[in-house]
Amino acid sequence: MKSWIEVPTDSDFSLANVPFGVCSFPSSSTLSSTTLAPCTPRCCTAIGNHAIDLHLLAEAGLLDNLLMTTESDESRCSEIITNFHPRIVFSQPTLNEFMSCEKHVWVAVRNRLLSLFLDSSSSSSSNNHIQIAIQADNRLQQNSALQSQCMHPLSTTLYHLPASIGDYTDFYSSREHATNVGIMFRGRDNALQPNWLHLPVGYHGRSSSVYPSLASSATTAENDCERNLVGGEKMSTVRRPCGQLQVDPLDPAKGSIYGPCKLMDFELEVAFFVGGPTNTDYEQDHNQQQQQPRGRPLTLSEAQDRIFGYVLMNDWSARDIQKWEYVPLGPFTSKNFATTISTWVVTSMALEPFRCETSAGVQGGGGEPVPLEYLKDPNYGSYDVNLSVSIQPSSTSASTQICTSNLKNMYWSSAQQLVHHSVTGCPMNAGDLLASGTISGKDQHNFGSMLELSWKGSREVKLESGEVRKFLKDGDAVIMKGWCQREGSGRVGFGQCSARILPAIPFPYDSSKEKVVESTPKQPGERYTNFKLYGCWWSSCSWTVRIALAAKGIPSEYDTHIPININLDEKALTSDEHSSINPMQQQAPTVLEFMDGGNVVRISQSLAIIEFLETAFDHRGGRLLPLDPVARAKVKEIVEAINSVTQQLQNSSVMGMADSISGKEVLGNEFRKQAIMSGLSSVEKIVATIHSISSNGRGASAAGPFATGSFGPTLADACLAPQLYIVRRFGVDLEGVCPTLVEIEKKYNDHPWFQNAQTEAQPDA
């Protein structure tokens, strides 16, 4: 399986991986062909040394018509997935909406990406998760313009949390780790608590303090970088916490003091993101007389399909704070100050070829407790994922690997953790994060925390710099890595999970020195409802608004098509009933009506309507108005050129006045034809100039296929499409006047925003 994109042999992101993440790019990036500004987070994948912009691939139509493949004993069949909208899903600043899809959608997207990355000169590849042939799709390979816009070096890419994490739960599922800690604090004979072999022990963590690792890959400059974000080091930081410490470690009766943590530790973990629809049923609420969602338990087979993918995790711990506070309810502030995760989510599909036995082999052997029925996993196992931890002190650029472990050192599997979490009916939502707990192996060099490596501070851990550690010091960077690899196949890795420790802030904390950052305004959600579009099938303004509604993905329960009879005489046009909807008393009105709370709102004029939709629904769907100031101005330049000439001369009332003034309809038509040709010629020059300026230096255009050189349509295209359709009735030679616009128009017929907006698709046509 070979990609046309160069993939170094030691890259975590081979063709066997195809992880998902959320990225943005430096403001200096040249992204004129996208409706998102460079600094706007968007969904991405990674291959080799590049981040690939999924938002842009979706805009270019490369993620349309995804196939769901099903198999039975008799046959294998494929069908197009109809309820997935990649332009909307991948325009989001998190993966939550994608995660909330069912597993067959994740598989279909990954298969499409594999086909786009597969070298067209190589033979077809087999997907290891579902045994189907992946045929190369050369649309990206042969589109150098799209490549220049959607492919970004990992070294300059900016990373964000992959999801908005609603809830975070940390388990305690490595038997080796639980045994080590038990021996330290309770003795060998009482190492495991009585319940440990019966259920996956866990506790609820704090999602607000889960932070992304800023390192781009497992090979990001560890050995030649400055410290603490100076000189371009892309590494997260974690502040040493302060809290209550036990005065006398041997006598809790002497109370506590306030101070900085002295025993700061890392925990080597792997976490997974929950995906799929929330596990709810609906029950009748007799008090409110309506259906209310209620959580329901998941089965093990359901749980397997609810695991979207995995990340590395460092669940930082303040051991001395924990010792004082954990009785009787467990850790609190000692664990809530910081959790760092890697930013690329490796899918369960990518890990499936590495499925293996756990270090336990079987559960319930040797007279030990057999899991209860709901926890019996017929596919019990884990993944053969190599894990490592290194420490890089502030005094040197060299890092020292201090431990190695493996994800197979797990007694309770991810599916069992998820099933047990839901056993009481707890709803599990897409984007919830569930962590393994510290993963330790049997030997000392396989221990996954400083608590174990130093055996509660009784022995030293030596670094290559000559320094020693029992626990972590200020300035230490903790670097975690994880990867799988089989002979003859590329590596499946997670990138880095790394962060550097900053000194504690002394008490009392002076908040006046902090820069005040305004909070993000709340999204409107469903404030605006019950949409109705008053218009007619041949109105270019109505046509443009229909495109805008499709771009925003207004839910189907919004009634966006209520045609009205606009062939009214003057008396009917001026009636109170009609004027309340159509205040300008136009024969072909375009009016959007909706509810804002309890109030009916009506907006006329297509550009005013679209401005409203772009602002009110900024958080959803595609953008017709780019965020980038230059790209936005270019869109409006074309729109104004259309509205000032061609749009006006197609207006029925203007046409009537031209006929009246000329005294002859034929003269009025000739005037309109000449003026429209002049207007379209101006638009042609603007658009042709944009496409010629975007030349890649080899004679080919680096621009996208739409009017402003974008890879997805903008408001310029939404206004242009109906104009080109309508002016043909005046006998305008479009191929002679505006050949560039005619070529662009061909793209509209295949784009989903335009298909249902066309005149022939309207019920009143």
Phi, psi and omega in degrees: 000110186238139178258149173285346174272132182295128179234108178303150184298333181262013181287138174291340192245067177279179178294342178282352186259282185058067178280174177234145179202184178235125186226161165223176187228156182304149181298342179279353181297144178269099182233049182291341185260032176219151181275357176256139174292152183306323185281357180278122178300141178212162182287138183219167166233177182224142171212131183060234180258023185234142165267136182248125184283105180290328177302318182285323175299321179293317178300324181280000177083009184280351179248016176280160173054049177290148183253135171258123182255128178238148182233148171221178180296333184268326189202170172233133181222157179233143175219152181286134176283121187259344186254026179238129185239090188298328181295325178281312185299315186269003172271356182283153179276007175218169178271003187305315183294322176292317178300327184287348176289163177284163190299327182297335176287317177302315181297316182295319178296315180297318178298320179295318179296320176301317181293326179288329182271343183287134180295126183293343179275350180265165180287166181296155183249159178253129176285126184287339182279313175236123188287078175231154180281132176261113179270140180296136175246110190270013184296323177280321181301325183263004182247085183295330179295315179293321177302317183295337182264327189259349182255125185230139178299135177299331184293337180248000182283143177258139190246146182228166173304134183291341182212158167278109190274110180287312181220148181228127180235135179248126178263183186218062200252001175269116183296322180297317179293313181300323179293316179301311182295320179297319178297317181299320190254341182230352181096159186296325184288342182233036187295312180264134175294155185304331184274349195297322181276001181257336184203155175286109180288137179203172175212158182278129178263194184243110185287337183291342181250024171271120186242150179278144169285134184268355178289141188278326184203176182293345182249013179298135184330090176268336192254355181217056182227156176279171184266154168053054175064019176261138178073017173094009178293123180265080180221135177293163175234153178228132181274129175301128185278159169249157179179197180273131180239143179291128183300309181245112182304337183261350185220093181295342181294342180279358172085201189226165172229163176264140178177175179287147176302135178254343183240065181278139189221158169257164170225121180280113183223164169234133182239157176233150176266134175285142175227184178082174179294147179298139181282083180230150165243168180248131179239152179284123175269107187290337178284320183258357177056042178207163180285131179239136178289137177231138178292154177222154179295150174264147170272167180296322179293323177293320183299322180302324181272001179257001179266106183287311182178177191238152174225158170283151181218138168246104179267089186304146183224141173254094191296322182287323175295320181297321183300322183281325191262345195285343178273128003255359189260002179096184185294150181224265183290341179289348182234354187263003187274332181192137170223126181252134177234153172290156191262346177265125181268115179273121188289157175296332178294321180291329183275344187304321178297346183255017179297140183207174173291154172281170178296339178281337183081288177226161174257136178091008178279162176062031178081005179281164183300137173273133180304147176299163190305318184291344180256358179287118185252110179294340178251031185307129179171190179216202179237146180276078181252117176287133182234147177211156176229133175235153175242132176239104180290162182291344184279351185210161176270354182273140176250153181239124175285122185252346176199156171229150177209193182204145181295343178287352176279052181234134176272316178259128183281167179300318180297320178295322177300315182293318179297315181294324178300326185264359189300331180274358185098018180289123177292131177252120186256152176301129183100350173296146185242124179239127186249154187286333198087168182303132183254109180241151173259188187282327185268162186300322182284358177257008182283136188261024177202158176293329177306317180278317182300321179268000183046064179061034176086010183269350178217160186260148174253120185270139177253158181295338179286352184097348178284162176233157179222143164250321170224180188277145179252161174302140181091345178291135170256131177255122187240115179253143178224155177208141181198157172233152176196138174243156180299132179083005181229157179287164181284142171248104185236171185254355191075193182270150162238101188220152176197153180248142185274128174260154180297155177294152176270125182294152178268142358280149183281130180265097183287346182293341181277349181278142175288130180278124178245123180294140179288154179292132180299149180293144177284150185290344179057235181251038178298321182259125185221177173054056182285139173225133176252114174270124181185195177218161191297326185264001178286123179294327179293316177297321179301313180298318180293324178299321177297318181296319178296321178294321180298324181275353179061043178304127185307153187295338179286348173282121183278095186269359179230100171233085182292146176234157179283111183261001178278069186253148174280174186300322181296319179292323180297327184265005180293153180300320182297314181286324181293332179295331178266323187238073187298335179276357176054044178278150176287332179235076185283155168231109184226128175258123179246139178202169178260130172247094189069240178261007184253140174275128180240136176232134178234126174255171183076119188301318183291327176294320178298314183291323176300320177297312182297320180295325182278312184291328182243040179300334185274000185220157174069194178272168180250127172272337177247110182300154176282327180297127186302318181291314180298322179295318180296321179296322177298312183291331176300315180291318180299316180295321178297322178291312185293328186283339184233286190297319180297316183295321185279358172258354179294133186298322181289322177294320178300319179296320179294322179296318177296321182293317182292318181287337182079350179221132182297325182296323177292320178298318179295319179295320177299313180299317182300313182294318181292319179295319177300320179294318180295314179295326177299322178294316179295320178303316180297318180299310184292316180298324178295317178302315183287330178284324178296330183278018179298143181271008178091352179245019178090347180259149180283138175264007181277158173285175188278356185261176196305315183267016181082013179274162178269355173229155183293151176237185178300329177301318179289321180297327177278327185287321185305307180293329180296315181294326178292315188283323186293344179298335181288346178267004178078023179286131178279086186297320181298327180278325184275318187216071182297326179295318180295323179296320178295319179295322182302329181299331181289335184294324185297334183261357184267132186299331179294330186267332189300309182280351180270348184296156185301317184296339182275358185273141183295338180262010182289000000 
